[in-house]
Amino acid sequence: MEILEILKKYSFVFKKSLGQNFLTDPQLLDAIARDAGVEETDTVVEIGAGAGTLTRALSARAARVVAFDIDESLIPVLRESLSGCDNTEVVFRDVLKCTDEELNEIIGGRFKVVANIPYYITTPLVMRFAESTLPVDSVTVTIQEEVAERLVAEAGTPEYGAISATVALRGDARITRNVPRRMFRPVPNVDSAVVRIDFLRDKFGDTDVNKVADLVRAAFRMRRKTLFNNLVSAGYAKDKARVAIERAGFATDIRGERLSAEDYVKLYGELNSVD
Ligand code: SAM
């Protein structure tokens, strides 16, 4: 049975507040699973199973799928739409409220995250996995195009912000495809894009990237302020901030948005070596 018919059969009511816009095109769903690099030995954690359309596509390519959703009214729909997907289980929990220990217990090994999620949980979700010590190889998210552009933005571009630098500290991010709004049911009022982030845990060697991420947050706290002023507001002594910025090779009036993740690693090193 067609997914829209299954939803109708169970009188499913779409909840805008949960970002319930579902993808139905099998070719697109398979393309997203491919974009995520899902292979037959992989465990995939899907966030936001919805009606299970992407879950099915993932199930066909992976060894195992653990799909999360928070809307229990999807239970009868998923029971039907995922029938025959024996390598798939659905967990009705908010993944953002699960601890690493709980997730480890549920997932139990290395995994890839795939998610088509509402815009308001994009940053917390990406950061949840980027910052965790869980054995997660990558996160592939279908999100509002504008947010996708921010995740992959290069330093010095208008889209570049703390989230772009923070993601670049942890790995490599790229847009793998655009998904026009007409591909969703119901049709939302924005277009989407698929972003794949591959985590590279030793991208910056021994550097504590969580500390560099704190520096990035401080540098972007007030976007119209210079990097120097933001560092001083964050508690760095003026002399220390000025010398470190200069030793890292930047003008003292530079703004945080000009610095790449590599530059922040360099600046962090200088801040630590200035007395
Ligand atoms: N994966 C399906 C698809 O591609 O058609 C559904 C995607 S729909 C955009 C997002 C889904 O995420 C909804 O089913 C919603 O209930 C679920 N959701 C929203 N917030 C969530 C959260 N914090 N944890 C898990 N699922 C969530």
Residues whose N, C-alpha, C, O or C-beta is under 5 A from the ligand:
A	BS01	SAM	L18 G19 Q20 N21 F22 L23 I47 G48 A49 G50 A51 T53 L54 F68 D69 I70 D71 R93 D94 V95 N116 I117 P118
